[in-house]
Amino acid sequence: MSKTLLATTSAEGAKENCLKNCNALKNQSTRRILPVVPAAALAVAFAFSLPHLARAEPIHVGNVPANIRVPAGNHAFLEGHGVGTQNYVCAPSASSATGVAYALFTPEATLFSDDSKQLITHFFSPSPSEVNTNPAVIAPGAIRVTWQHRDSSAVWGKVRPADPTVPGDLGDASTDQAFVALGAVAWLKVTATATQAGPTGGDTLTKTTFIQRLNTSGGLAPSTGCSTPTDVGHQAFVPYKADYFFYKADKE
């Protein structure tokens, strides 16, 4: 083989080896550098997102009648938009001229978040911390208004009635026409009497101190179907809507 051919072959081999080695080094360098750029970008993005995570928008409740205002030292932490029915049964009534009147036996509603996701169910149920003293009701605890969150935590409560011994006392319900729409159920302040975590540890409602029912529409008992003793037992399921605001202590 000629010296010229040997030289050419050696040169081409060296070039090929160089290309392989250079490409390998380039690929290694690229593999080392590539993860750095996304990591840096993620770090910057996360840093900018922290202020947004830290700033929770306060819940705006609006003006309410004085007798259903929640005491200072509590703040609204959760809001739900309720859609359902107020359910009545015709029962004997000593205060009715006909001897009968509709009595609420349970609300039945679903509360939704602002983005229309199911949040809470609403009904009557026995309280886990109060003894039932009503001989007409068979239940392990006093029947209280109840809200159960989708994480299975729950809160029970009651509305304080007007105290006849206190002049001008309205209790914790309002039908003030300056606030409550015509034909709508009353606005309420409900005082929590018991809370309970869910079986898997859900605790959203366990710190609840008060609940307000505001901005109601519909839900009043009908004017027909319960006018004589023969109507006892008749039921009415009346559609309604309301906004519910859940409060907890400021220290929580």
Beta strands, then each sheet from edge to edge (+ up, - down):
strand 1: 74-92
strand 2: 100-112
strand 3: 118-126
strand 4: 143-149
strand 5: 154-158
strand 6: 173-174
strand 7: 187-196
strand 8: 208-218
strand 9: 235-249
sheet 1: 6+ 7- 5+ 4- 3+ 2- 1+ 9- 8+
end
